[in-house]
């Protein structure tokens, strides 16, 4: 076991409970054991530079993990759920919703579309997306945020237009 692994193991022993409690509070669920493991797995893959306290660094990783999970969950809510039998009306509505999402993504400018496709559809991390696009992590995060904001605005505008059509 190398020094980095020993350091992460020490952090686990020292801050594992704190991280667990943070995730329980942040997610509002006691089912966070897998998330704690994921945080330490990500910590193993990255390198602690010592710019902050180790506990702060780990909580930052945990926070980003939860935010990424919520983003994926929100996006997946657009996709059909194969576990439930569907009526023809449900299938039509899902198809229309999926087409709306597809069209909204395709209407984004190219850099927004690229980052959404890599982060949400391909489920790449910020670092992996940065490597693919040749960008900094900060640019990926900033562009992803702006793309999601634009998609949200498009969805709100479409809902307003749909409501106006129903009133006519």
N, C-alpha and C positions, 0 to 999 in steps of 0.2 A: 504494500500500500504506500503510495507516494505521499509527500507532505501535504499536497492540496486535499487529497482524500481525508487525511487525518484531521486537517483543519475543518473541513465540512462536517466530519463526524463529531468533532468537539462542539461546533456550532449547533448541531442537532441536539446534543445532550444539554447544552446550555440554554438554547432558545426554542427548542421544539415545542414545549408547552405554551410559551408565549405566542408562537406562530399559530398553534392550534386555536388558542382563545381569540386571537385576532381574526382568523378565518371564520370561526363560529359567529362572531359578532358581525363581521363584514358581509357574510353571505346570509346570515339569519337562519342557519341550519347547523345541526350537530354532525352532519355527514360530510366531514372535511378531511378525513384521514388520507384519502387519495390525493387531495390537494396539497397537504403537508408534504407528502412524498414527492409530488411533482415539483414543489418549490425547491426541495433539496436536490432533486435530480437536475433542475435548471441551474442551481448553484454549482453543482459539480461540473456542468458543461461550460459555465462561465468562469471568470476569474475575479475574485475579490481584490479590488485595487487599494482598499484601505482609505478611500476618500470619505467614508462615513463609518459609523459604528456598524459592526456586523449584523446586529439585530435590525437596525434601520434598513440595511441592504436587503436582508431576507424579507422583511415586511414589504418593501418595494416590489420585490419579485412576486410575492403573494398577491399584492394589490393588482399588479398588471395581469397576473394569471386570471383572477376573478373578472376583471374588466374584459379580457379577451373571451372568457367563457360566456359572459353576458352578451357580448356582441355577436358571437356565433349563434347563441340561443335565439336572439332577436331575429337574425337573418334566417335561421332555419324555420322560424315560425311561418315564414312565407312558403316553405316547401311542403308538399303533401306528406301526410302521416300514413305510412303503409299498413299500420296495425289495425286500423278501423275500417270496417266495410263502408263503402261510400255509395250514396245515391247518385243518379245521373246529375242532379242539380249540384251536389257537392263536388263532383268531378269537374263540372263546367266552371264553378266558382274558383276551384283550385287552379285550373288551367288559366283562367283570366288573371288571377292574382300572380301566378308565376310569370305569365306574359308581361304583366305590368312591371314586375321586378326586373325581368330581363330587359324590357324596353327602357326602364329608368336607368339601369346600369349602362346600357349601350348609348344613352344620350349624354352620359358624362363625358367630359373632355378626356383625352387619351390617358394622361397620367393618373387621373382619378380612377378611371376604369381599370387600369393595370393594377393599381394598388388594391382595389376592392377584390378583383379576381384572385390575386395572389394571397391576400390575407384571409378572405372569407371562403371563397370556393376551393382554393388549393390548401387552405389552412396552414399557410406558412407563418412562421414567427416574424416579428419585426426585423430581427437580424437576418433571417433567411431572405425576406423580401428585399432588404437593403442590398444584400449580395447579388440577388437576381437583377435588380434594377440599376446597380452601381450607384446607389444613393447612400447618404448617411442615415443612421437610425432615426435621427430627429426629423429628417425630411420625410421618411416613410410615415412616421407617427403623425406629423402635421398634415400631410397629404391625405392620409387615411381618415383623420378626423374631419377634414374639410369635405371629403367625398361622402362620408356618412351624413354630414350636415346637409349637403346638397340633395342626397337621396331622400332624406327626411322632409326637406322642403318640397321636393317633387311630389312625394306622397301626400303631403298636406294639401298642395294645390290640386291634385287629382281628386282628393276627397271633397274639396270645396266645389269643384266643377261638377262632380257627380251629384252632389246635393242640389246644385242649381238646376241640373237637368231634371231631377226628380220633381222639383217644385214647379217647373214649366208645364 
